[in-house]
């Protein structure tokens, strides 16, 4: 009989593989690699193996950014924008993701938060900021009277990410991935029309401001997507560097003061 220790070890190993991005089994039936073959393997021949066909090349002249711009501009509302993202077939991230992570919160909110990319929990649930970092974000927002679930637009927030699909192993978004998604993000902001955009993390600053260095950019007002923008430290960073919560609290107070004065 299998011991409880072996069971827990197997579950831990499986969870570790899922964390790395493994989502499918190699085969439906188990294979015993120690079984001896019933027939001796055939001796190799001197003939060279036939060359394998090269993978089909992408059609020349395809510009993924131009296609994204055309599809995004054709979206008349948020539902059409979500459908356009789901139909966009030029970003390889979608092939390894479980769900398209579009947005959460009240679209009428004055504050729109743009994060970086979904993590494992977000990929499972199809919503942004629902894991540990999202729970911390909700507590941070509540400290200044904001809530993603609030019906009152003055107290609500609307949340999305630069990338709608989880990168493998939670790696940082690549520049070409940000470039492909940027037209969709711009259209997203145009449709929501927030008073303020919060850029959470380096990749969000890269997309909205064209620059990185969140520890230098945070707490200072900029303009992104045609709106006042406040870069802030990502909650995932705060979980790794809790001593930075003082700076995050100062930024939240800056956001609150701007909302109260306008």
C-alpha positions as MATLAB code, in Angstrom:
seq = 'XXXXXXXXXXXXXXXXXXXXXXXXXXXXXXXXXXXXXXXXXXXXXXXXXXXXXXXXXXXXXXXXXXXXXXXXXXXXXXXXXXXXXXXXXXXXXXXXXXXXXXXXXXXXXXXXXXXXXXXXXXXXXXXXXXXXXXXXXXXXXXXXXXXXXXXXXXXXXXXXXXXXXXXXXXXXXXXXXXXXXXXXXXXXXXXXXXXXXXXXXXXXXXXXXXXXXXXXXXXXXXXXXXXXXXXXXXXXXXXXXXXXXXXXXXXXXXXXXXXXXX';
ca = [
       0.000    0.000    0.000;
       1.278    3.453   -0.882;
       2.257    5.487    2.150;
       0.770    8.889    3.011;
       4.226   10.421    2.674;
       4.483    9.205   -0.931;
       1.040   10.609   -1.702;
       1.889   14.049   -0.359;
       5.213   14.025   -2.191;
       3.460   13.163   -5.447;
       0.924   15.948   -4.958;
       3.693   18.423   -4.183;
       5.568   17.367   -7.321;
       2.415   17.776   -9.403;
       1.759   21.246   -7.957;
       5.347   22.212   -8.745;
       4.931   21.144  -12.365;
       1.679   23.123  -12.671;
       3.472   26.162  -11.251;
       6.065   25.794  -14.023;
       3.298   25.863  -16.620;
       2.666   22.167  -17.332;
      -1.043   21.793  -18.053;
      -1.354   18.575  -20.072;
      -0.296   14.965  -19.574;
       1.853   13.377  -22.252;
      -0.509   10.422  -22.663;
      -3.851    9.124  -21.413;
      -2.483    5.735  -20.251;
       0.459    5.070  -17.908;
       3.589    3.595  -19.479;
       5.929    1.196  -17.639;
       9.372    2.140  -18.922;
      10.895   -0.951  -17.280;
       8.956   -3.471  -19.355;
      11.155   -5.448  -21.761;
      10.170   -5.227  -25.424;
       8.454   -8.332  -26.797;
      10.511   -8.149  -29.982;
      14.132   -7.256  -30.485;
      14.573   -3.802  -31.972;
      15.409   -3.774  -35.650;
      19.022   -3.163  -36.550;
      19.680    0.313  -37.872;
      20.184    0.512  -41.602;
      22.802    2.555  -43.331;
      20.189    4.511  -45.202;
      19.826    8.077  -44.078;
      16.508    9.011  -42.548;
      14.233   11.051  -44.711;
      14.514   14.749  -43.878;
      11.622   16.084  -41.859;
       9.503   18.777  -43.366;
      10.196   22.231  -41.974;
       7.378   23.866  -40.003;
       5.213   26.128  -42.125;
       6.571   29.643  -42.224;
       4.412   32.589  -41.359;
       3.147   34.458  -44.401;
       5.474   37.259  -45.402;
       4.244   40.767  -44.768;
       2.225   39.923  -41.636;
       2.472   42.712  -39.051;
       0.991   41.475  -35.731;
       0.960   44.990  -34.266;
      -0.893   46.436  -37.263;
      -3.436   43.622  -37.100;
      -3.888   44.217  -33.349;
      -4.394   47.926  -33.976;
      -7.044   47.249  -36.623;
      -8.902   44.740  -34.449;
      -8.770   46.958  -31.363;
     -10.025   50.038  -33.165;
     -12.963   48.045  -34.505;
     -14.212   47.226  -30.993;
     -17.233   49.396  -30.222;
     -17.527   48.365  -26.561;
     -15.889   46.195  -23.926;
     -17.624   43.011  -25.033;
     -16.423   43.525  -28.597;
     -12.909   44.246  -27.305;
     -12.908   41.013  -25.317;
     -14.072   39.128  -28.409;
     -11.337   40.790  -30.483;
      -8.690   39.677  -28.000;
     -10.073   36.141  -28.011;
      -9.893   36.108  -31.817;
      -6.360   37.525  -31.996;
      -4.166   34.640  -33.095;
      -0.690   36.187  -33.311;
       0.432   35.954  -29.675;
       1.922   32.579  -28.753;
       1.046   33.041  -25.070;
      -2.559   32.134  -25.732;
      -1.598   28.592  -26.718;
      -0.263   27.767  -23.255;
      -2.877   29.633  -21.212;
      -6.047   28.174  -19.767;
      -8.115   31.344  -19.895;
      -8.218   34.803  -21.382;
      -7.932   37.196  -18.423;
      -9.762   40.324  -19.523;
     -10.782   42.557  -16.596;
     -12.593   42.825  -13.268;
     -14.344   45.578  -11.371;
     -16.669   48.415  -12.286;
     -16.131   49.830  -15.826;
     -17.635   53.134  -14.633;
     -14.889   53.569  -12.017;
     -12.772   56.703  -11.909;
      -9.628   54.618  -11.359;
      -8.344   52.035  -13.818;
      -5.496   49.786  -12.649;
      -3.305   48.201  -15.310;
      -1.119   45.368  -14.066;
       1.445   43.288  -15.916;
       0.202   39.762  -16.671;
      -1.899   36.977  -15.118;
      -0.340   34.482  -12.733;
      -1.390   30.903  -12.000;
      -4.502   31.810   -9.970;
      -5.604   34.400  -12.493;
      -5.132   31.942  -15.347;
      -7.318   29.420  -13.519;
     -10.145   31.834  -12.668;
     -10.007   34.096  -15.721;
      -9.861   37.285  -13.607;
      -6.967   39.638  -12.798;
      -5.451   39.986   -9.333;
      -7.172   37.115   -7.529;
      -4.115   35.392   -6.000;
      -2.042   36.500   -3.017;
      -0.976   39.703   -4.779;
      -4.602   40.451   -5.644;
      -5.722   39.926   -2.068;
      -3.057   42.365   -0.913;
      -4.182   44.835   -3.567;
      -7.766   44.646   -2.319;
      -6.594   45.434    1.226;
      -4.494   48.336   -0.040;
      -7.435   49.796   -1.936;
      -9.786   49.342    1.016;
      -7.393   51.404    3.162;
      -8.188   54.453    1.004;
     -11.877   53.698    0.511;
     -11.713   51.936   -2.866;
     -13.198   48.565   -3.842;
     -13.282   46.729   -7.147;
     -16.799   45.500   -6.335;
     -18.260   48.903   -5.406;
     -21.298   50.057   -7.379;
     -20.491   53.702   -6.675;
     -18.111   54.837   -9.414;
     -16.437   57.243   -7.003;
     -15.361   54.338   -4.788;
     -14.839   51.686   -7.444;
     -11.816   50.527   -9.420;
     -11.536   48.709  -12.725;
      -8.629   46.288  -13.147;
      -6.916   44.750  -16.156;
      -3.422   43.706  -17.317;
      -1.142   44.517  -20.225;
      -1.117   40.830  -21.194;
      -4.381   38.857  -21.098;
      -2.596   35.470  -21.087;
      -0.229   34.013  -18.523;
       3.439   33.856  -19.599;
       5.043   30.454  -18.937;
       6.581   30.136  -15.461;
       5.336   33.673  -14.710;
       8.250   35.207  -16.616;
       8.270   38.910  -17.468;
       6.437   39.931  -20.647;
       8.671   40.225  -23.698;
       8.869   43.557  -25.594;
       7.225   42.061  -28.676;
       4.349   40.727  -26.556;
       3.805   44.150  -25.011;
       3.886   45.736  -28.478;
       1.189   43.364  -29.752;
      -1.094   44.006  -26.788;
      -0.578   47.768  -26.589;
      -3.310   48.651  -29.137;
      -5.794   46.577  -27.127;
      -4.768   48.277  -23.876;
      -5.110   51.721  -25.451;
      -8.576   50.862  -26.745;
      -9.476   49.433  -23.334;
      -8.613   52.739  -21.670;
     -10.485   54.704  -24.343;
     -13.645   52.670  -23.768;
     -13.517   52.844  -19.952;
     -12.550   56.544  -19.893;
     -11.145   56.606  -16.352;
     -10.082   59.818  -14.648;
      -6.832   58.190  -13.478;
      -4.734   55.242  -14.656;
      -2.577   53.361  -12.138;
       0.409   51.597  -13.712;
       1.265   48.622  -11.507;
       4.781   47.335  -12.060;
       7.615   47.659  -14.556;
       5.898   46.047  -17.539;
       2.872   48.288  -17.113;
       5.172   51.324  -17.081;
       6.971   49.988  -20.143;
       3.666   49.736  -21.994;
       2.192   53.041  -20.827;
       5.249   55.268  -20.527;
       7.831   53.549  -22.697;
      10.247   53.301  -19.768;
      11.105   51.023  -16.874;
      12.426   51.588  -13.355;
       9.369   51.401  -11.136;
      11.271   52.323   -7.975;
      12.210   55.643   -9.603;
       8.916   56.252  -11.402;
       6.541   55.408   -8.542;
       4.706   58.169   -6.737;
       5.121   60.721   -9.543;
       2.368   61.757  -11.904;
       2.812   61.044  -15.605;
       0.555   60.788  -18.638;
      -0.288   57.421  -20.200;
      -2.974   56.514  -22.728;
      -4.029   60.169  -22.707;
      -4.831   60.121  -18.963;
      -3.106   61.143  -15.721;
      -1.102   58.100  -14.655;
       0.452   57.119  -11.339;
       3.063   54.337  -11.348;
       2.929   52.128   -8.254;
       4.815   49.127   -6.932;
       3.211   45.823   -7.872;
       1.662   43.940   -4.916;
       3.731   40.876   -5.853;
       6.844   42.987   -5.280;
       5.509   44.046   -1.890;
       5.063   40.400   -0.915;
       8.755   39.831   -1.649;
       9.906   43.176   -0.227;
       7.530   44.050    2.634;
       9.727   46.967    3.692;
       8.533   48.760    0.523;
       4.955   48.942    1.844;
       5.733   52.397    3.248;
       6.294   53.718   -0.285;
       3.140   51.961   -1.476;
       1.108   53.593    1.297;
       2.492   57.007    0.316;
       1.428   56.362   -3.290;
      -2.061   55.357   -2.174;
      -2.361   58.628   -0.274;
      -1.233   60.475   -3.397;
      -3.956   58.715   -5.378;
      -6.580   59.492   -2.740;
      -5.613   63.183   -2.644;
      -5.903   63.453   -6.437;
      -9.354   61.867   -6.405;
     -10.569   64.177   -3.637;
      -9.275   67.303   -5.349;
     -10.892   66.649   -8.712;
];
